[in-house]
């Protein structure tokens, strides 16, 4: 039997929790306003964003990779 799983798209409130877990500077990052605008326009799940964070080795890579992923989608 097929079952559908409904995944919620990531919004800013949840993204703040993710950056707290993966980036130490959190909301102080200069690109947070850009992220807020992009998240309102894009449909990315928590899994999509977490995958980007986990694939990076450094804090700066995580930030830049997430922003690049958002703009590509």
PDB file of N, H, CA, C and O in Angstrom:
ATOM      1  N   UNK A   1       0.837  -1.162   0.000  1.00  0.00           N
ATOM      2  CA  UNK A   1       0.000   0.000   0.000  1.00  0.00           C
ATOM      3  C   UNK A   1       0.894   1.242   0.000  1.00  0.00           C
ATOM      4  O   UNK A   1       1.815   1.358   0.809  1.00  0.00           O
ATOM      5  N   UNK A   2       0.610   2.155  -0.911  1.00  0.00           N
ATOM      6  H   UNK A   2      -0.138   2.061  -1.568  1.00  0.00           H
ATOM      7  CA  UNK A   2       1.359   3.407  -0.986  1.00  0.00           C
ATOM      8  C   UNK A   2       0.820   4.406   0.025  1.00  0.00           C
ATOM      9  O   UNK A   2      -0.389   4.561   0.197  1.00  0.00           O
ATOM     10  N   UNK A   3       1.733   5.063   0.673  1.00  0.00           N
ATOM     11  H   UNK A   3       2.716   4.937   0.533  1.00  0.00           H
ATOM     12  CA  UNK A   3       1.349   6.114   1.607  1.00  0.00           C
ATOM     13  C   UNK A   3       2.141   7.367   1.276  1.00  0.00           C
ATOM     14  O   UNK A   3       3.324   7.301   0.940  1.00  0.00           O
ATOM     15  N   UNK A   4       1.489   8.481   1.373  1.00  0.00           N
ATOM     16  H   UNK A   4       0.529   8.534   1.645  1.00  0.00           H
ATOM     17  CA  UNK A   4       2.161   9.749   1.113  1.00  0.00           C
ATOM     18  C   UNK A   4       2.601  10.366   2.429  1.00  0.00           C
ATOM     19  O   UNK A   4       1.881  10.343   3.427  1.00  0.00           O
ATOM     20  N   UNK A   5       3.789  10.910   2.398  1.00  0.00           N
ATOM     21  H   UNK A   5       4.374  10.928   1.587  1.00  0.00           H
ATOM     22  CA  UNK A   5       4.314  11.628   3.553  1.00  0.00           C
ATOM     23  C   UNK A   5       4.382  13.101   3.171  1.00  0.00           C
ATOM     24  O   UNK A   5       5.011  13.465   2.178  1.00  0.00           O
ATOM     25  N   UNK A   6       3.749  13.921   3.942  1.00  0.00           N
ATOM     26  H   UNK A   6       3.237  13.626   4.749  1.00  0.00           H
ATOM     27  CA  UNK A   6       3.755  15.358   3.669  1.00  0.00           C
ATOM     28  C   UNK A   6       4.861  16.017   4.494  1.00  0.00           C
ATOM     29  O   UNK A   6       4.813  16.058   5.723  1.00  0.00           O
ATOM     30  N   UNK A   7       5.850  16.527   3.778  1.00  0.00           N
ATOM     31  H   UNK A   7       5.890  16.494   2.779  1.00  0.00           H
ATOM     32  CA  UNK A   7       6.946  17.224   4.434  1.00  0.00           C
ATOM     33  C   UNK A   7       6.682  18.726   4.375  1.00  0.00           C
ATOM     34  O   UNK A   7       6.304  19.262   3.333  1.00  0.00           O
ATOM     35  N   UNK A   8       6.878  19.371   5.468  1.00  0.00           N
ATOM     36  H   UNK A   8       7.185  18.936   6.314  1.00  0.00           H
ATOM     37  CA  UNK A   8       6.700  20.816   5.509  1.00  0.00           C
ATOM     38  C   UNK A   8       7.914  21.504   4.906  1.00  0.00           C
ATOM     39  O   UNK A   8       9.041  21.021   5.019  1.00  0.00           O
ATOM     40  N   UNK A   9       7.671  22.618   4.276  1.00  0.00           N
ATOM     41  H   UNK A   9       6.756  23.010   4.185  1.00  0.00           H
ATOM     42  CA  UNK A   9       8.773  23.401   3.756  1.00  0.00           C
ATOM     43  C   UNK A   9       9.372  24.235   4.878  1.00  0.00           C
ATOM     44  O   UNK A   9       8.686  24.652   5.811  1.00  0.00           O
ATOM     45  N   UNK A  10      10.647  24.457   4.756  1.00  0.00           N
ATOM     46  H   UNK A  10      11.204  24.118   3.998  1.00  0.00           H
ATOM     47  CA  UNK A  10      11.360  25.198   5.789  1.00  0.00           C
ATOM     48  C   UNK A  10      11.018  26.680   5.701  1.00  0.00           C
ATOM     49  O   UNK A  10      11.063  27.276   4.625  1.00  0.00           O
ATOM     50  N   UNK A  11      10.686  27.248   6.810  1.00  0.00           N
ATOM     51  H   UNK A  11      10.649  26.763   7.684  1.00  0.00           H
ATOM     52  CA  UNK A  11      10.436  28.680   6.923  1.00  0.00           C
ATOM     53  C   UNK A  11      11.445  29.261   7.903  1.00  0.00           C
ATOM     54  O   UNK A  11      12.203  28.520   8.528  1.00  0.00           O
ATOM     55  N   UNK A  12      11.457  30.546   8.036  1.00  0.00           N
ATOM     56  H   UNK A  12      10.841  31.148   7.529  1.00  0.00           H
ATOM     57  CA  UNK A  12      12.509  31.235   8.788  1.00  0.00           C
ATOM     58  C   UNK A  12      12.608  30.785  10.242  1.00  0.00           C
ATOM     59  O   UNK A  12      13.713  30.638  10.764  1.00  0.00           O
ATOM     60  N   UNK A  13      11.492  30.567  10.894  1.00  0.00           N
ATOM     61  H   UNK A  13      10.594  30.686  10.470  1.00  0.00           H
ATOM     62  CA  UNK A  13      11.531  30.165  12.307  1.00  0.00           C
ATOM     63  C   UNK A  13      12.278  28.844  12.479  1.00  0.00           C
ATOM     64  O   UNK A  13      13.061  28.684  13.415  1.00  0.00           O
ATOM     65  N   UNK A  14      12.037  27.918  11.586  1.00  0.00           N
ATOM     66  H   UNK A  14      11.401  28.048  10.825  1.00  0.00           H
ATOM     67  CA  UNK A  14      12.708  26.619  11.663  1.00  0.00           C
ATOM     68  C   UNK A  14      14.156  26.748  11.210  1.00  0.00           C
ATOM     69  O   UNK A  14      15.043  26.092  11.757  1.00  0.00           O
ATOM     70  N   UNK A  15      14.396  27.594  10.210  1.00  0.00           N
ATOM     71  H   UNK A  15      13.675  28.126   9.766  1.00  0.00           H
ATOM     72  CA  UNK A  15      15.758  27.798   9.739  1.00  0.00           C
ATOM     73  C   UNK A  15      16.645  28.346  10.850  1.00  0.00           C
ATOM     74  O   UNK A  15      17.822  27.999  10.935  1.00  0.00           O
ATOM     75  N   UNK A  16      16.088  29.195  11.694  1.00  0.00           N
ATOM     76  H   UNK A  16      15.131  29.477  11.625  1.00  0.00           H
ATOM     77  CA  UNK A  16      16.856  29.733  12.832  1.00  0.00           C
ATOM     78  C   UNK A  16      17.333  28.605  13.752  1.00  0.00           C
ATOM     79  O   UNK A  16      18.442  28.663  14.284  1.00  0.00           O
ATOM     80  N   UNK A  17      16.511  27.602  13.935  1.00  0.00           N
ATOM     81  H   UNK A  17      15.611  27.555  13.503  1.00  0.00           H
ATOM     82  CA  UNK A  17      16.905  26.453  14.760  1.00  0.00           C
ATOM     83  C   UNK A  17      18.030  25.689  14.077  1.00  0.00           C
ATOM     84  O   UNK A  17      19.001  25.295  14.723  1.00  0.00           O
ATOM     85  N   UNK A  18      17.900  25.478  12.767  1.00  0.00           N
ATOM     86  H   UNK A  18      17.111  25.798  12.242  1.00  0.00           H
ATOM     87  CA  UNK A  18      18.943  24.766  12.027  1.00  0.00           C
ATOM     88  C   UNK A  18      20.276  25.501  12.081  1.00  0.00           C
ATOM     89  O   UNK A  18      21.314  24.880  12.308  1.00  0.00           O
ATOM     90  N   UNK A  19      20.262  26.811  11.875  1.00  0.00           N
ATOM     91  H   UNK A  19      19.418  27.316  11.691  1.00  0.00           H
ATOM     92  CA  UNK A  19      21.535  27.531  11.908  1.00  0.00           C
ATOM     93  C   UNK A  19      22.118  27.562  13.309  1.00  0.00           C
ATOM     94  O   UNK A  19      23.334  27.651  13.476  1.00  0.00           O
ATOM     95  N   UNK A  20      21.277  27.491  14.295  1.00  0.00           N
ATOM     96  H   UNK A  20      20.289  27.419  14.159  1.00  0.00           H
ATOM     97  CA  UNK A  20      21.779  27.388  15.666  1.00  0.00           C
ATOM     98  C   UNK A  20      22.516  26.083  15.890  1.00  0.00           C
ATOM     99  O   UNK A  20      23.463  26.020  16.674  1.00  0.00           O
ATOM    100  N   UNK A  21      22.076  25.038  15.196  1.00  0.00           N
ATOM    101  H   UNK A  21      21.307  25.089  14.559  1.00  0.00           H
ATOM    102  CA  UNK A  21      22.721  23.733  15.311  1.00  0.00           C
ATOM    103  C   UNK A  21      23.983  23.625  14.461  1.00  0.00           C
ATOM    104  O   UNK A  21      24.952  22.989  14.875  1.00  0.00           O
ATOM    105  N   UNK A  22      23.982  24.239  13.274  1.00  0.00           N
ATOM    106  H   UNK A  22      23.195  24.755  12.937  1.00  0.00           H
ATOM    107  CA  UNK A  22      25.083  24.057  12.336  1.00  0.00           C
ATOM    108  C   UNK A  22      26.045  25.238  12.251  1.00  0.00           C
ATOM    109  O   UNK A  22      27.218  25.048  11.927  1.00  0.00           O
ATOM    110  N   UNK A  23      25.577  26.447  12.533  1.00  0.00           N
ATOM    111  H   UNK A  23      24.624  26.601  12.796  1.00  0.00           H
ATOM    112  CA  UNK A  23      26.423  27.640  12.469  1.00  0.00           C
ATOM    113  C   UNK A  23      26.408  28.329  13.813  1.00  0.00           C
ATOM    114  O   UNK A  23      25.341  28.555  14.385  1.00  0.00           O
ATOM    115  N   UNK A  24      27.556  28.659  14.315  1.00  0.00           N
ATOM    116  H   UNK A  24      28.422  28.475  13.851  1.00  0.00           H
ATOM    117  CA  UNK A  24      27.623  29.243  15.654  1.00  0.00           C
ATOM    118  C   UNK A  24      27.191  30.708  15.692  1.00  0.00           C
ATOM    119  O   UNK A  24      26.724  31.181  16.728  1.00  0.00           O
ATOM    120  N   UNK A  25      27.336  31.429  14.591  1.00  0.00           N
ATOM    121  H   UNK A  25      27.716  31.045  13.749  1.00  0.00           H
ATOM    122  CA  UNK A  25      26.999  32.844  14.647  1.00  0.00           C
ATOM    123  C   UNK A  25      25.512  33.108  14.456  1.00  0.00           C
ATOM    124  O   UNK A  25      25.032  34.184  14.815  1.00  0.00           O
ATOM    125  N   UNK A  26      24.792  32.181  13.914  1.00  0.00           N
ATOM    126  H   UNK A  26      25.182  31.307  13.622  1.00  0.00           H
ATOM    127  CA  UNK A  26      23.342  32.282  13.811  1.00  0.00           C
ATOM    128  C   UNK A  26      22.849  33.516  13.097  1.00  0.00           C
ATOM    129  O   UNK A  26      23.295  33.827  11.993  1.00  0.00           O
ATOM    130  N   UNK A  27      21.919  34.226  13.734  1.00  0.00           N
ATOM    131  H   UNK A  27      21.557  33.973  14.631  1.00  0.00           H
ATOM    132  CA  UNK A  27      21.261  35.354  13.087  1.00  0.00           C
ATOM    133  C   UNK A  27      22.166  36.552  12.882  1.00  0.00           C
ATOM    134  O   UNK A  27      21.783  37.495  12.189  1.00  0.00           O
ATOM    135  N   UNK A  28      23.337  36.543  13.455  1.00  0.00           N
ATOM    136  H   UNK A  28      23.648  35.777  14.018  1.00  0.00           H
ATOM    137  CA  UNK A  28      24.264  37.660  13.283  1.00  0.00           C
ATOM    138  C   UNK A  28      24.908  37.648  11.896  1.00  0.00           C
ATOM    139  O   UNK A  28      25.567  38.617  11.518  1.00  0.00           O
ATOM    140  N   UNK A  29      24.730  36.575  11.139  1.00  0.00           N
ATOM    141  H   UNK A  29      24.195  35.788  11.446  1.00  0.00           H
ATOM    142  CA  UNK A  29      25.365  36.473   9.828  1.00  0.00           C
ATOM    143  C   UNK A  29      24.789  37.526   8.876  1.00  0.00           C
ATOM    144  O   UNK A  29      23.579  37.749   8.853  1.00  0.00           O
ATOM    145  N   UNK A  30      25.650  38.166   8.102  1.00  0.00           N
ATOM    146  H   UNK A  30      26.633  37.985   8.121  1.00  0.00           H
ATOM    147  CA  UNK A  30      25.204  39.254   7.228  1.00  0.00           C
ATOM    148  C   UNK A  30      24.217  38.833   6.136  1.00  0.00           C
ATOM    149  O   UNK A  30      23.527  39.688   5.580  1.00  0.00           O
ATOM    150  N   UNK A  31      24.135  37.555   5.820  1.00  0.00           N
ATOM    151  H   UNK A  31      24.695  36.860   6.272  1.00  0.00           H
ATOM    152  CA  UNK A  31      23.245  37.115   4.737  1.00  0.00           C
ATOM    153  C   UNK A  31      21.880  36.641   5.226  1.00  0.00           C
ATOM    154  O   UNK A  31      21.100  36.107   4.437  1.00  0.00           O
ATOM    155  N   UNK A  32      21.576  36.827   6.509  1.00  0.00           N
ATOM    156  H   UNK A  32      22.209  37.261   7.150  1.00  0.00           H
ATOM    157  CA  UNK A  32      20.307  36.323   7.045  1.00  0.00           C
ATOM    158  C   UNK A  32      19.088  36.987   6.412  1.00  0.00           C
ATOM    159  O   UNK A  32      18.067  36.326   6.222  1.00  0.00           O
ATOM    160  N   UNK A  33      19.166  38.255   6.084  1.00  0.00           N
ATOM    161  H   UNK A  33      19.996  38.792   6.238  1.00  0.00           H
ATOM    162  CA  UNK A  33      18.039  38.915   5.419  1.00  0.00           C
ATOM    163  C   UNK A  33      17.786  38.302   4.048  1.00  0.00           C
ATOM    164  O   UNK A  33      16.641  38.131   3.629  1.00  0.00           O
ATOM    165  N   UNK A  34      18.871  37.977   3.360  1.00  0.00           N
ATOM    166  H   UNK A  34      19.801  38.117   3.701  1.00  0.00           H
ATOM    167  CA  UNK A  34      18.756  37.329   2.054  1.00  0.00           C
ATOM    168  C   UNK A  34      18.109  35.952   2.191  1.00  0.00           C
ATOM    169  O   UNK A  34      17.274  35.569   1.371  1.00  0.00           O
ATOM    170  N   UNK A  35      18.495  35.214   3.221  1.00  0.00           N
ATOM    171  H   UNK A  35      19.174  35.524   3.887  1.00  0.00           H
ATOM    172  CA  UNK A  35      17.911  33.898   3.476  1.00  0.00           C
ATOM    173  C   UNK A  35      16.412  34.025   3.725  1.00  0.00           C
ATOM    174  O   UNK A  35      15.622  33.236   3.206  1.00  0.00           O
ATOM    175  N   UNK A  36      16.030  35.001   4.507  1.00  0.00           N
ATOM    176  H   UNK A  36      16.671  35.642   4.929  1.00  0.00           H
ATOM    177  CA  UNK A  36      14.613  35.177   4.838  1.00  0.00           C
ATOM    178  C   UNK A  36      13.774  35.406   3.578  1.00  0.00           C
ATOM    179  O   UNK A  36      12.680  34.857   3.449  1.00  0.00           O
ATOM    180  N   UNK A  37      14.284  36.208   2.664  1.00  0.00           N
ATOM    181  H   UNK A  37      15.173  36.654   2.769  1.00  0.00           H
ATOM    182  CA  UNK A  37      13.576  36.468   1.411  1.00  0.00           C
ATOM    183  C   UNK A  37      13.500  35.193   0.570  1.00  0.00           C
ATOM    184  O   UNK A  37      12.447  34.867   0.023  1.00  0.00           O
ATOM    185  N   UNK A  38      14.614  34.481   0.471  1.00  0.00           N
ATOM    186  H   UNK A  38      15.469  34.746   0.916  1.00  0.00           H
ATOM    187  CA  UNK A  38      14.643  33.263  -0.340  1.00  0.00           C
ATOM    188  C   UNK A  38      13.730  32.176   0.209  1.00  0.00           C
ATOM    189  O   UNK A  38      13.033  31.508  -0.555  1.00  0.00           O
ATOM    190  N   UNK A  39      13.727  31.995   1.514  1.00  0.00           N
ATOM    191  H   UNK A  39      14.292  32.537   2.135  1.00  0.00           H
ATOM    192  CA  UNK A  39      12.883  30.952   2.093  1.00  0.00           C
ATOM    193  C   UNK A  39      11.398  31.231   1.881  1.00  0.00           C
ATOM    194  O   UNK A  39      10.596  30.300   1.803  1.00  0.00           O
ATOM    195  N   UNK A  40      11.036  32.483   1.789  1.00  0.00           N
ATOM    196  H   UNK A  40      11.688  33.239   1.852  1.00  0.00           H
ATOM    197  CA  UNK A  40       9.639  32.832   1.528  1.00  0.00           C
ATOM    198  C   UNK A  40       9.243  32.477   0.095  1.00  0.00           C
ATOM    199  O   UNK A  40       8.067  32.244  -0.186  1.00  0.00           O
ATOM    200  N   UNK A  41      10.225  32.436  -0.810  1.00  0.00           N
ATOM    201  H   UNK A  41      11.180  32.625  -0.581  1.00  0.00           H
ATOM    202  CA  UNK A  41       9.952  32.174  -2.223  1.00  0.00           C
ATOM    203  C   UNK A  41      10.147  30.713  -2.617  1.00  0.00           C
ATOM    204  O   UNK A  41       9.475  30.224  -3.525  1.00  0.00           O
ATOM    205  N   UNK A  42      11.053  30.016  -1.947  1.00  0.00           N
ATOM    206  H   UNK A  42      11.599  30.413  -1.209  1.00  0.00           H
ATOM    207  CA  UNK A  42      11.425  28.655  -2.348  1.00  0.00           C
ATOM    208  C   UNK A  42      10.676  27.597  -1.559  1.00  0.00           C
ATOM    209  O   UNK A  42      10.107  27.862  -0.500  1.00  0.00           O
ATOM    210  N   UNK A  43      10.694  26.406  -2.103  1.00  0.00           N
ATOM    211  H   UNK A  43      11.156  26.191  -2.964  1.00  0.00           H
ATOM    212  CA  UNK A  43      10.089  25.271  -1.419  1.00  0.00           C
ATOM    213  C   UNK A  43      11.186  24.247  -1.130  1.00  0.00           C
ATOM    214  O   UNK A  43      11.382  23.299  -1.889  1.00  0.00           O
ATOM    215  N   UNK A  44      11.887  24.452  -0.034  1.00  0.00           N
ATOM    216  H   UNK A  44      11.727  25.223   0.583  1.00  0.00           H
ATOM    217  CA  UNK A  44      12.932  23.528   0.397  1.00  0.00           C
ATOM    218  C   UNK A  44      12.511  22.914   1.718  1.00  0.00           C
ATOM    219  O   UNK A  44      12.030  23.603   2.617  1.00  0.00           O
ATOM    220  N   UNK A  45      12.701  21.607   1.820  1.00  0.00           N
ATOM    221  H   UNK A  45      13.092  21.047   1.090  1.00  0.00           H
ATOM    222  CA  UNK A  45      12.355  20.932   3.066  1.00  0.00           C
ATOM    223  C   UNK A  45      13.516  21.037   4.044  1.00  0.00           C
ATOM    224  O   UNK A  45      14.626  21.424   3.678  1.00  0.00           O
ATOM    225  N   UNK A  46      13.242  20.691   5.274  1.00  0.00           N
ATOM    226  H   UNK A  46      12.341  20.377   5.572  1.00  0.00           H
ATOM    227  CA  UNK A  46      14.303  20.662   6.291  1.00  0.00           C
ATOM    228  C   UNK A  46      15.398  19.691   5.883  1.00  0.00           C
ATOM    229  O   UNK A  46      16.581  19.951   6.102  1.00  0.00           O
ATOM    230  N   UNK A  47      15.004  18.574   5.290  1.00  0.00           N
ATOM    231  H   UNK A  47      14.043  18.362   5.112  1.00  0.00           H
ATOM    232  CA  UNK A  47      15.979  17.575   4.857  1.00  0.00           C
ATOM    233  C   UNK A  47      16.901  18.148   3.787  1.00  0.00           C
ATOM    234  O   UNK A  47      18.103  17.887   3.813  1.00  0.00           O
ATOM    235  N   UNK A  48      16.362  18.923   2.849  1.00  0.00           N
ATOM    236  H   UNK A  48      15.385  19.135   2.828  1.00  0.00           H
ATOM    237  CA  UNK A  48      17.184  19.549   1.809  1.00  0.00           C
ATOM    238  C   UNK A  48      18.252  20.448   2.425  1.00  0.00           C
ATOM    239  O   UNK A  48      19.426  20.370   2.065  1.00  0.00           O
ATOM    240  N   UNK A  49      17.843  21.281   3.335  1.00  0.00           N
ATOM    241  H   UNK A  49      16.889  21.345   3.627  1.00  0.00           H
ATOM    242  CA  UNK A  49      18.770  22.237   3.948  1.00  0.00           C
ATOM    243  C   UNK A  49      19.770  21.533   4.854  1.00  0.00           C
ATOM    244  O   UNK A  49      20.953  21.871   4.844  1.00  0.00           O
ATOM    245  N   UNK A  50      19.321  20.574   5.625  1.00  0.00           N
ATOM    246  H   UNK A  50      18.359  20.300   5.633  1.00  0.00           H
ATOM    247  CA  UNK A  50      20.225  19.825   6.504  1.00  0.00           C
ATOM    248  C   UNK A  50      21.266  19.072   5.697  1.00  0.00           C
ATOM    249  O   UNK A  50      22.423  18.976   6.105  1.00  0.00           O
ATOM    250  N   UNK A  51      20.859  18.539   4.552  1.00  0.00           N
ATOM    251  H   UNK A  51      19.919  18.617   4.221  1.00  0.00           H
ATOM    252  CA  UNK A  51      21.796  17.820   3.685  1.00  0.00           C
ATOM    253  C   UNK A  51      22.912  18.742   3.214  1.00  0.00           C
ATOM    254  O   UNK A  51      24.075  18.341   3.168  1.00  0.00           O
ATOM    255  N   UNK A  52      22.566  19.961   2.869  1.00  0.00           N
ATOM    256  H   UNK A  52      21.621  20.287   2.906  1.00  0.00           H
ATOM    257  CA  UNK A  52      23.572  20.934   2.447  1.00  0.00           C
ATOM    258  C   UNK A  52      24.519  21.242   3.600  1.00  0.00           C
ATOM    259  O   UNK A  52      25.736  21.254   3.414  1.00  0.00           O
ATOM    260  N   UNK A  53      23.973  21.491   4.788  1.00  0.00           N
ATOM    261  H   UNK A  53      22.985  21.482   4.939  1.00  0.00           H
ATOM    262  CA  UNK A  53      24.813  21.779   5.953  1.00  0.00           C
ATOM    263  C   UNK A  53      25.765  20.626   6.258  1.00  0.00           C
ATOM    264  O   UNK A  53      26.947  20.854   6.516  1.00  0.00           O
ATOM    265  N   UNK A  54      25.275  19.416   6.233  1.00  0.00           N
ATOM    266  H   UNK A  54      24.315  19.231   6.023  1.00  0.00           H
ATOM    267  CA  UNK A  54      26.096  18.263   6.616  1.00  0.00           C
ATOM    268  C   UNK A  54      27.164  17.936   5.586  1.00  0.00           C
ATOM    269  O   UNK A  54      28.151  17.279   5.918  1.00  0.00           O
ATOM    270  N   UNK A  55      26.992  18.377   4.343  1.00  0.00           N
ATOM    271  H   UNK A  55      26.190  18.911   4.074  1.00  0.00           H
ATOM    272  CA  UNK A  55      27.973  18.059   3.309  1.00  0.00           C
ATOM    273  C   UNK A  55      29.187  18.989   3.341  1.00  0.00           C
ATOM    274  O   UNK A  55      30.129  18.793   2.575  1.00  0.00           O
ATOM    275  N   UNK A  56      29.178  19.979   4.200  1.00  0.00           N
ATOM    276  H   UNK A  56      28.412  20.138   4.822  1.00  0.00           H
ATOM    277  CA  UNK A  56      30.262  20.968   4.266  1.00  0.00           C
ATOM    278  C   UNK A  56      31.126  20.749   5.504  1.00  0.00           C
ATOM    279  O   UNK A  56      30.656  20.296   6.547  1.00  0.00           O
ATOM    280  N   UNK A  57      32.406  21.087   5.352  1.00  0.00           N
ATOM    281  H   UNK A  57      32.788  21.455   4.504  1.00  0.00           H
ATOM    282  CA  UNK A  57      33.345  20.880   6.445  1.00  0.00           C
ATOM    283  C   UNK A  57      33.483  22.084   7.372  1.00  0.00           C
ATOM    284  O   UNK A  57      33.677  21.922   8.576  1.00  0.00           O
ATOM    285  N   UNK A  58      33.386  23.272   6.823  1.00  0.00           N
ATOM    286  H   UNK A  58      33.228  23.403   5.844  1.00  0.00           H
ATOM    287  CA  UNK A  58      33.588  24.462   7.644  1.00  0.00           C
ATOM    288  C   UNK A  58      32.315  25.295   7.730  1.00  0.00           C
ATOM    289  O   UNK A  58      31.391  25.129   6.933  1.00  0.00           O
ATOM    290  N   UNK A  59      32.286  26.177   8.695  1.00  0.00           N
ATOM    291  H   UNK A  59      33.036  26.311   9.342  1.00  0.00           H
ATOM    292  CA  UNK A  59      31.148  27.071   8.894  1.00  0.00           C
ATOM    293  C   UNK A  59      30.902  27.927   7.648  1.00  0.00           C
ATOM    294  O   UNK A  59      29.762  28.090   7.214  1.00  0.00           O
ATOM    295  N   UNK A  60      31.969  28.464   7.084  1.00  0.00           N
ATOM    296  H   UNK A  60      32.896  28.332   7.436  1.00  0.00           H
ATOM    297  CA  UNK A  60      31.831  29.335   5.910  1.00  0.00           C
ATOM    298  C   UNK A  60      31.311  28.550   4.711  1.00  0.00           C
ATOM    299  O   UNK A  60      30.486  29.056   3.949  1.00  0.00           O
ATOM    300  N   UNK A  61      31.787  27.316   4.539  1.00  0.00           N
ATOM    301  H   UNK A  61      32.457  26.905   5.158  1.00  0.00           H
ATOM    302  CA  UNK A  61      31.269  26.471   3.460  1.00  0.00           C
ATOM    303  C   UNK A  61      29.781  26.218   3.638  1.00  0.00           C
ATOM    304  O   UNK A  61      29.025  26.256   2.667  1.00  0.00           O
ATOM    305  N   UNK A  62      29.357  25.962   4.855  1.00  0.00           N
ATOM    306  H   UNK A  62      29.971  25.931   5.643  1.00  0.00           H
ATOM    307  CA  UNK A  62      27.938  25.692   5.116  1.00  0.00           C
ATOM    308  C   UNK A  62      27.078  26.882   4.732  1.00  0.00           C
ATOM    309  O   UNK A  62      26.040  26.727   4.090  1.00  0.00           O
ATOM    310  N   UNK A  63      27.508  28.056   5.123  1.00  0.00           N
ATOM    311  H   UNK A  63      28.351  28.182   5.645  1.00  0.00           H
ATOM    312  CA  UNK A  63      26.736  29.264   4.830  1.00  0.00           C
ATOM    313  C   UNK A  63      26.656  29.500   3.332  1.00  0.00           C
ATOM    314  O   UNK A  63      25.571  29.703   2.786  1.00  0.00           O
ATOM    315  N   UNK A  64      27.795  29.475   2.673  1.00  0.00           N
ATOM    316  H   UNK A  64      28.677  29.310   3.116  1.00  0.00           H
ATOM    317  CA  UNK A  64      27.814  29.748   1.240  1.00  0.00           C
ATOM    318  C   UNK A  64      27.090  28.673   0.449  1.00  0.00           C
ATOM    319  O   UNK A  64      26.377  28.984  -0.505  1.00  0.00           O
ATOM    320  N   UNK A  65      27.259  27.419   0.827  1.00  0.00           N
ATOM    321  H   UNK A  65      27.838  27.166   1.602  1.00  0.00           H
ATOM    322  CA  UNK A  65      26.597  26.331   0.116  1.00  0.00           C
ATOM    323  C   UNK A  65      25.090  26.430   0.246  1.00  0.00           C
ATOM    324  O   UNK A  65      24.368  26.180  -0.720  1.00  0.00           O
ATOM    325  N   UNK A  66      24.612  26.784   1.403  1.00  0.00           N
ATOM    326  H   UNK A  66      25.199  26.988   2.187  1.00  0.00           H
ATOM    327  CA  UNK A  66      23.169  26.912   1.600  1.00  0.00           C
ATOM    328  C   UNK A  66      22.617  28.035   0.742  1.00  0.00           C
ATOM    329  O   UNK A  66      21.575  27.876   0.106  1.00  0.00           O
ATOM    330  N   UNK A  67      23.294  29.151   0.717  1.00  0.00           N
ATOM    331  H   UNK A  67      24.140  29.280   1.233  1.00  0.00           H
ATOM    332  CA  UNK A  67      22.826  30.275  -0.088  1.00  0.00           C
ATOM    333  C   UNK A  67      22.865  29.921  -1.566  1.00  0.00           C
ATOM    334  O   UNK A  67      21.945  30.266  -2.307  1.00  0.00           O
ATOM    335  N   UNK A  68      23.913  29.240  -2.005  1.00  0.00           N
ATOM    336  H   UNK A  68      24.661  28.960  -1.403  1.00  0.00           H
ATOM    337  CA  UNK A  68      24.015  28.853  -3.407  1.00  0.00           C
ATOM    338  C   UNK A  68      22.937  27.851  -3.774  1.00  0.00           C
ATOM    339  O   UNK A  68      22.359  27.940  -4.858  1.00  0.00           O
ATOM    340  N   UNK A  69      22.656  26.907  -2.901  1.00  0.00           N
ATOM    341  H   UNK A  69      23.126  26.835  -2.021  1.00  0.00           H
ATOM    342  CA  UNK A  69      21.613  25.914  -3.129  1.00  0.00           C
ATOM    343  C   UNK A  69      20.256  26.601  -3.246  1.00  0.00           C
ATOM    344  O   UNK A  69      19.454  26.246  -4.110  1.00  0.00           O
ATOM    345  N   UNK A  70      19.999  27.561  -2.402  1.00  0.00           N
ATOM    346  H   UNK A  70      20.650  27.849  -1.700  1.00  0.00           H
ATOM    347  CA  UNK A  70      18.726  28.289  -2.437  1.00  0.00           C
ATOM    348  C   UNK A  70      18.553  29.029  -3.755  1.00  0.00           C
ATOM    349  O   UNK A  70      17.464  29.026  -4.329  1.00  0.00           O
ATOM    350  N   UNK A  71      19.604  29.657  -4.234  1.00  0.00           N
ATOM    351  H   UNK A  71      20.489  29.660  -3.767  1.00  0.00           H
ATOM    352  CA  UNK A  71      19.468  30.459  -5.442  1.00  0.00           C
ATOM    353  C   UNK A  71      19.397  29.590  -6.687  1.00  0.00           C
ATOM    354  O   UNK A  71      18.799  30.006  -7.679  1.00  0.00           O
ATOM    355  N   UNK A  72      19.987  28.396  -6.673  1.00  0.00           N
ATOM    356  H   UNK A  72      20.473  28.059  -5.867  1.00  0.00           H
ATOM    357  CA  UNK A  72      19.927  27.486  -7.814  1.00  0.00           C
ATOM    358  C   UNK A  72      18.535  26.911  -7.969  1.00  0.00           C
ATOM    359  O   UNK A  72      18.026  26.806  -9.085  1.00  0.00           O
ATOM    360  N   UNK A  73      17.911  26.535  -6.855  1.00  0.00           N
ATOM    361  H   UNK A  73      18.324  26.620  -5.949  1.00  0.00           H
ATOM    362  CA  UNK A  73      16.576  25.943  -6.932  1.00  0.00           C
ATOM    363  C   UNK A  73      15.611  26.989  -7.409  1.00  0.00           C
ATOM    364  O   UNK A  73      14.420  26.711  -7.550  1.00  0.00           O
TER     365      UNK A  73
END
